[in-house]
Amino acid sequence: MAPTLRHGDQLLVVRRRRAEPGALLVVRLPEGTLAVKRLVRIVDGGAVWVEGDNPFGSTDSRTLGPLAAGAVAGVAIARIWPRPRLFRPGRAIEN
């Protein structure tokens, strides 16, 4: 399966904390860096289980465990460059 995003893609991100499984989230990893991950599920206490689209080369909840709800910086709703594309949970819509 082709990755949803490629290095250098520019995203439109809204600063909200609520999202449905399948949504692309911008999260702050424990070391402080921002990363784009897919929301898999919401676990106890509002923590989020996120995974990258590359299971073999991604730092995500498979190695870190659930992330606190406060780690969510926003929800990516569209790629604005190079080819505009709207995101919906679990799928993407080409423009």
DRENPA-3360 file (N, C-alpha, C; in nm, 2 decimals, always signed):
BEGIN
1 = MAPTLRHG = +0.08/-0.12/+0.00/+0.00/+0.00/+0.00/+0.09/+0.12/+0.00 ~ +0.05/+0.22/-0.08/+0.13/+0.35/-0.09/+0.11/+0.43/+0.04 ~ +0.21/+0.50/+0.09/+0.20/+0.58/+0.21/+0.10/+0.70/+0.18 ~ +0.03/+0.74/+0.28/-0.06/+0.86/+0.27/+0.02/+0.99/+0.25 ~ +0.13/+1.00/+0.32/+0.21/+1.12/+0.31/+0.35/+1.09/+0.26 ~ +0.42/+1.18/+0.20/+0.56/+1.17/+0.17/+0.64/+1.29/+0.23 ~ +0.77/+1.27/+0.24/+0.85/+1.37/+0.30/+0.83/+1.50/+0.22 ~ +0.81/+1.61/+0.29/+0.80/+1.74/+0.22/+0.65/+1.78/+0.20;
9 = DQLLVVRR = +0.56/+1.69/+0.22/+0.42/+1.73/+0.20/+0.38/+1.84/+0.30 ~ +0.30/+1.93/+0.26/+0.26/+2.04/+0.36/+0.11/+2.01/+0.39 ~ +0.08/+2.02/+0.52/-0.05/+1.99/+0.57/-0.13/+2.10/+0.63 ~ -0.26/+2.10/+0.62/-0.34/+2.19/+0.69/-0.39/+2.12/+0.81 ~ -0.35/+2.18/+0.93/-0.38/+2.11/+1.06/-0.47/+2.20/+1.14 ~ -0.58/+2.15/+1.20/-0.66/+2.22/+1.29/-0.63/+2.18/+1.43 ~ -0.63/+2.28/+1.52/-0.60/+2.25/+1.66/-0.72/+2.21/+1.74 ~ -0.75/+2.09/+1.72/-0.86/+2.03/+1.80/-0.82/+1.90/+1.86;
17 = RRAEPGAL = -0.88/+1.85/+1.96/-0.83/+1.73/+2.03/-0.92/+1.61/+1.99 ~ -1.04/+1.63/+1.94/-1.13/+1.52/+1.91/-1.11/+1.47/+1.77 ~ -1.10/+1.34/+1.75/-1.09/+1.29/+1.62/-1.14/+1.14/+1.62 ~ -1.18/+1.09/+1.50/-1.23/+0.96/+1.49/-1.11/+0.86/+1.45 ~ -1.12/+0.74/+1.49/-1.02/+0.64/+1.44/-1.00/+0.65/+1.29 ~ -0.88/+0.65/+1.25/-0.84/+0.66/+1.11/-0.79/+0.80/+1.07 ~ -0.82/+0.90/+1.16/-0.78/+1.03/+1.13/-0.63/+1.05/+1.14 ~ -0.57/+1.14/+1.07/-0.43/+1.17/+1.08/-0.41/+1.28/+1.19;
25 = LVVRLPEG = -0.33/+1.24/+1.29/-0.31/+1.34/+1.40/-0.16/+1.39/+1.40 ~ -0.14/+1.51/+1.44/-0.01/+1.56/+1.47/+0.01/+1.55/+1.62 ~ +0.11/+1.47/+1.66/+0.13/+1.44/+1.80/+0.27/+1.48/+1.84 ~ +0.29/+1.51/+1.97/+0.42/+1.54/+2.02/+0.47/+1.41/+2.09 ~ +0.58/+1.36/+2.03/+0.64/+1.23/+2.09/+0.71/+1.26/+2.22 ~ +0.74/+1.16/+2.30/+0.80/+1.19/+2.43/+0.93/+1.27/+2.42 ~ +1.01/+1.25/+2.31/+1.13/+1.33/+2.30/+1.11/+1.47/+2.26 ~ +0.98/+1.51/+2.23/+0.95/+1.65/+2.20/+0.93/+1.68/+2.05;
33 = TLAVKRLV = +0.96/+1.59/+1.96/+0.94/+1.61/+1.82/+0.79/+1.59/+1.78 ~ +0.75/+1.66/+1.68/+0.62/+1.65/+1.63/+0.62/+1.54/+1.52 ~ +0.51/+1.46/+1.51/+0.50/+1.35/+1.41/+0.36/+1.34/+1.37 ~ +0.34/+1.29/+1.25/+0.20/+1.26/+1.20/+0.18/+1.12/+1.21 ~ +0.07/+1.08/+1.28/+0.04/+0.94/+1.30/-0.11/+0.92/+1.28 ~ -0.15/+0.80/+1.25/-0.29/+0.76/+1.24/-0.35/+0.72/+1.37 ~ -0.47/+0.78/+1.40/-0.54/+0.74/+1.53/-0.60/+0.60/+1.51 ~ -0.56/+0.51/+1.59/-0.62/+0.37/+1.58/-0.73/+0.36/+1.68;
41 = RIVDGGAV = -0.72/+0.41/+1.80/-0.83/+0.40/+1.90/-0.80/+0.49/+2.02 ~ -0.90/+0.52/+2.09/-0.89/+0.60/+2.21/-0.90/+0.50/+2.33 ~ -0.81/+0.50/+2.42/-0.80/+0.41/+2.53/-0.84/+0.48/+2.66 ~ -0.83/+0.41/+2.77/-0.87/+0.46/+2.90/-0.82/+0.60/+2.93 ~ -0.91/+0.68/+2.98/-0.87/+0.82/+3.02/-0.85/+0.91/+2.91 ~ -0.89/+0.88/+2.79/-0.87/+0.97/+2.68/-0.74/+0.96/+2.61 ~ -0.65/+0.87/+2.65/-0.52/+0.85/+2.59/-0.55/+0.80/+2.45 ~ -0.45/+0.82/+2.36/-0.47/+0.78/+2.22/-0.37/+0.67/+2.18;
49 = WVEGDNPF = -0.41/+0.58/+2.10/-0.32/+0.48/+2.04/-0.30/+0.51/+1.90 ~ -0.18/+0.55/+1.86/-0.15/+0.60/+1.73/-0.04/+0.50/+1.66 ~ -0.05/+0.49/+1.53/+0.04/+0.41/+1.46/+0.08/+0.48/+1.33 ~ +0.20/+0.46/+1.29/+0.24/+0.52/+1.16/+0.20/+0.42/+1.05 ~ +0.20/+0.47/+0.93/+0.16/+0.38/+0.81/+0.27/+0.28/+0.77 ~ +0.39/+0.31/+0.82/+0.50/+0.21/+0.80/+0.53/+0.14/+0.92 ~ +0.48/+0.01/+0.94/+0.49/-0.06/+1.06/+0.63/-0.10/+1.10 ~ +0.73/-0.10/+1.00/+0.86/-0.14/+1.03/+0.96/-0.03/+1.06;
57 = GSTDSRTL = +0.92/+0.10/+1.03/+1.01/+0.21/+1.05/+0.94/+0.33/+1.12 ~ +0.85/+0.30/+1.21/+0.77/+0.41/+1.27/+0.78/+0.40/+1.42 ~ +0.80/+0.52/+1.48/+0.80/+0.53/+1.63/+0.66/+0.56/+1.66 ~ +0.59/+0.47/+1.73/+0.45/+0.50/+1.75/+0.41/+0.42/+1.88 ~ +0.28/+0.40/+1.90/+0.23/+0.33/+2.02/+0.27/+0.19/+2.03 ~ +0.31/+0.13/+1.92/+0.35/-0.01/+1.93/+0.48/-0.02/+2.01 ~ +0.56/+0.09/+2.01/+0.68/+0.09/+2.10/+0.67/+0.18/+2.22 ~ +0.59/+0.28/+2.21/+0.58/+0.38/+2.32/+0.46/+0.36/+2.41;
65 = GPLAAGAV = +0.36/+0.28/+2.36/+0.24/+0.27/+2.44/+0.14/+0.38/+2.41 ~ +0.03/+0.39/+2.47/-0.06/+0.50/+2.45/+0.00/+0.64/+2.48 ~ -0.04/+0.74/+2.40/+0.00/+0.88/+2.43/-0.11/+0.95/+2.50 ~ -0.07/+1.04/+2.59/-0.17/+1.12/+2.67/-0.25/+1.21/+2.57 ~ -0.37/+1.24/+2.60/-0.45/+1.32/+2.51/-0.39/+1.45/+2.49 ~ -0.31/+1.51/+2.59/-0.24/+1.63/+2.57/-0.13/+1.63/+2.47 ~ -0.09/+1.51/+2.42/+0.02/+1.50/+2.32/-0.04/+1.53/+2.18 ~ -0.17/+1.54/+2.17/-0.23/+1.57/+2.04/-0.22/+1.72/+2.01;
73 = AGVAIARI = -0.15/+1.76/+1.91/-0.14/+1.90/+1.87/-0.24/+1.94/+1.77 ~ -0.30/+1.85/+1.70/-0.40/+1.88/+1.60/-0.44/+1.77/+1.51 ~ -0.53/+1.79/+1.42/-0.58/+1.69/+1.33/-0.55/+1.74/+1.19 ~ -0.48/+1.66/+1.11/-0.45/+1.70/+0.97/-0.58/+1.68/+0.89 ~ -0.63/+1.78/+0.82/-0.75/+1.77/+0.74/-0.73/+1.77/+0.59 ~ -0.61/+1.82/+0.55/-0.58/+1.83/+0.41/-0.43/+1.84/+0.38 ~ -0.39/+1.78/+0.27/-0.26/+1.81/+0.22/-0.27/+1.93/+0.12 ~ -0.20/+2.03/+0.14/-0.21/+2.15/+0.06/-0.10/+2.16/-0.05;
81 = WPRPRLFR = +0.00/+2.08/-0.04/+0.11/+2.08/-0.14/+0.18/+1.95/-0.13 ~ +0.21/+1.89/-0.24/+0.22/+1.93/-0.38/+0.08/+1.92/-0.45 ~ +0.00/+1.81/-0.42/-0.13/+1.80/-0.48/-0.23/+1.81/-0.37 ~ -0.32/+1.91/-0.38/-0.42/+1.92/-0.27/-0.50/+1.79/-0.26 ~ -0.53/+1.75/-0.13/-0.60/+1.63/-0.10/-0.67/+1.64/+0.04 ~ -0.80/+1.62/+0.04/-0.87/+1.62/+0.17/-0.86/+1.49/+0.24 ~ -0.85/+1.48/+0.37/-0.84/+1.36/+0.44/-0.97/+1.34/+0.52 ~ -1.02/+1.21/+0.52/-1.13/+1.17/+0.60/-1.08/+1.05/+0.67;
89 = PGRAIEN = -1.13/+1.03/+0.79/-1.08/+0.91/+0.87/-1.09/+0.78/+0.79 ~ -0.97/+0.72/+0.78/-0.96/+0.59/+0.71/-0.95/+0.60/+0.56 ~ -0.96/+0.72/+0.50/-0.94/+0.73/+0.36/-0.91/+0.87/+0.32 ~ -0.87/+0.89/+0.20/-0.84/+1.02/+0.15/-0.92/+1.05/+0.02 ~ -0.96/+1.17/+0.00/-1.03/+1.21/-0.12/-0.94/+1.30/-0.21 ~ -0.92/+1.26/-0.33/-0.84/+1.34/-0.42/-0.92/+1.46/-0.47 ~ -0.86/+1.57/-0.48/-0.92/+1.69/-0.54/-0.87/+1.71/-0.68;
% end
